Amino acid sequence: MNFIELSRLRADLAFIAHWIEPGAHVLDLGCGDGVMLDYLQTDKQCSGYGVEIDDSKIPACVGRGVSVIQQDLESGLAIFADSAFDTVLCLSALQMMKNVEAILRDIARVGREAIVSFPNFAYWPHRIALLRGRMPVSKSLPYEWYDTPNVRCATIKDFEELANQVGLEVLECVALNEEGKPVTSLPNWRGSLAVFRLRKKTAI
């Protein structure tokens, strides 16, 4: 898969991909159908693994040549050694986890850097929906309240605070609009998807 193909499929992933160094060893948590790892392997000569729980997504990963481990992220990452990966990805999956803090601590343990993305609950259409007495539905939150897999709601400021608590330093934070383009002004208001590039804090 080349960059143009990735951009057409997932503009948000195309933006995130530029943060990953060529040849990096990558762990993709909640890798879905393996699109991101497919691109990183073929276009940036990266290596690594995907972790995915959904039975229906595993064949697509295998078909793309992605090494995938079927496992529930809630059970932890004990199978991986400390600092085993250059970059750990957790893209649009963290909001589906019950124990977010524990997963972030594991991410900080196994990766030298991490990239995390999640729907920004402070996005202005979400706020308007709540003012109208309805749960928000958007491109980044496409489910109705009764069938959503999302169990956590967070804003950019919320996540920044938690990342600091679990030993992660924020290197970059970018808000993307629904077309996957960066938002430069009022990101916590105008950004649909929050994307953080993080690094394990170094001991003083």
N, C-alpha and C positions, 0 to 999 in steps of 0.2 A: 504494500500500500504506500502511495506517495503522499506528499503534503496536500496536494490539490484534492485528492480523494478524501483524505481525512477532513479537510475543511468543509467539503460538501456534506459529509456525514454528520460531523460534530464540530461546529465552529469553536465551542468552548475547549475541546480537547486540542484543537489546532493551536489555540493561544497558549495553553498550558505546555505543549510539547517543546516550546522554545526554551523553557527553563531546565530541560533535561539534557545533560551533556552527552555527546556521542560516545558510544561504548560503555555507558553506565550500566551497572547491575541494578535492576529495578524490580520492586515488588509492587504489584497492582492489586490492592484490596478492594473486593467488590468489582472485579474486572468486567462483569457483564459478558458481552459476546466477544471480548478480546480485541476490539478495534484499536485501542491505544497501544497495547503491546505489539500488535501486528505492525503498526506504523513504526514504533520505536525499533523493532528488530530489523525491519527491512530497509528503513531509510536512515536510521541513526546507529545501526549496528550495536544496539543494546542487547543485553541478555536479561533473563529473569523469569519470574513466575507470576501467574495470576492466582488469586484466591476468589472463589465464587461458590455460593451455596445453591443457586437456582439450577435444578436439573436441566431445564430447557435451554440454558445458556452454554452448558458444557460442550455439546457437539459443535457449536459455532466456534468456540475457542480452539478446539482440536482441529477443526477444518482450516483455521487460520495459521496453524503451526504454533500455537501458543501453549506453553507448558502450564497447565492449570491444576490447582489443588482444590478439590471440592471440600469445603470446610466452612463452618459457621464462624464468623469473626468474633462472635461473643465468647467463644471458647478460648480465645487468646492466640498468641503467636509463639508459643513455647517451642515449636518445631524449628524456629529460626534463631541463630546465634546473635549475640550482641553485635551491632554495627555490621551485619551481614550484607547490607545493601547500600549502594550509593544514594538511592532515592526510593522512598516509599510513597506510593500514590494511594489516596483514598478520595475518590472523585464522585461526588453526589451519592455517597453511601453512608456517611457518618450520621445523617439525620434519621437513618433507619435503625440505629443501634440503641439498645437500652442503656448499656454501660459505656457511655462516650468517654469518660475520664480514663477508664482502664485501657480502652483501645488506644487512646492518644499516648498513654504512657508506654504501651508496647511499641507503638510506632516510633517514639523517641528512642527506645532501646535498640530496635533492629536496624534503624536507618540513620545514615549520617545527615541526610536532609529528608524533608517530607513536603509533599504538595497535597493540600486538602481543599476540597470545594464542597459547597453546600448551598441550598436555597436560602437567600437572605430574607428573613421574615419581616424585616423593616422596609422592604421594597414598597414604594408608595401605593401601587394597586392593592397590595396585601393590607395595608393600613386602611385604605378606603373601604375594602370589603368588610373589615372588622367593624368600622364605624357604621356600616349599613346593617350590621348584625349577622353577617355571613362569614363562614370560613373562606379564606382566599383560595382561588384556583387560578393557576397561571402556567406558563410554559415550564417554569422550574418547579412548580407545585401542581402537577396536572391531575391530581386525584381529588375526588370528593371526600368529605370528612369521614364517611362511613366505610370507605374502601382503601384508604391511604396506607401505604407501608411505612410512612414517616411517623416516628414516635417522639421526635425531638424537634423543637423549633428554636432557631438561634438567629441573632443578628451579628453583623461584623464585629461590633464592640464586645458582645458576649463571648464570641469565640477567641478573640484576642486575649481577653482576660484569662480564660481557661487554659489556653496554650501556654501562657506564662506560668501558670500554677503547676503544670505537669512537666516543666523543664524544657519547653520549646521557645526559641527566640524567633520572632517574626522578621524575616528578611524582606519580604515584599507582600503586600496585600493589594489585590486588584478586584474591583467589582465589574462584572460583565453584564451587559444588557441582554435582552432575550434573543438578540441576533449573535451573541457571543463576542461583542465588541467592548473594549474597555470603556468605563465611565470615569471621566476625570473630575467632574464637579459633583458634590453632594453624593458620594458613592453609597452611603448607607441608606439614602432615600431613593436613589435612581438605579441602583444595581440589583438585578434579579438574582445573580449568582455570585457568591463570595468565593474568592480563590486566594489561598494563603500559601506562600512558600516559606518553609520553616527549617530551622536548624537546631540540633541539640545544643543546649547551653553548655558552654565550657566552664569548668571549675575555676574559680578565681584563686 
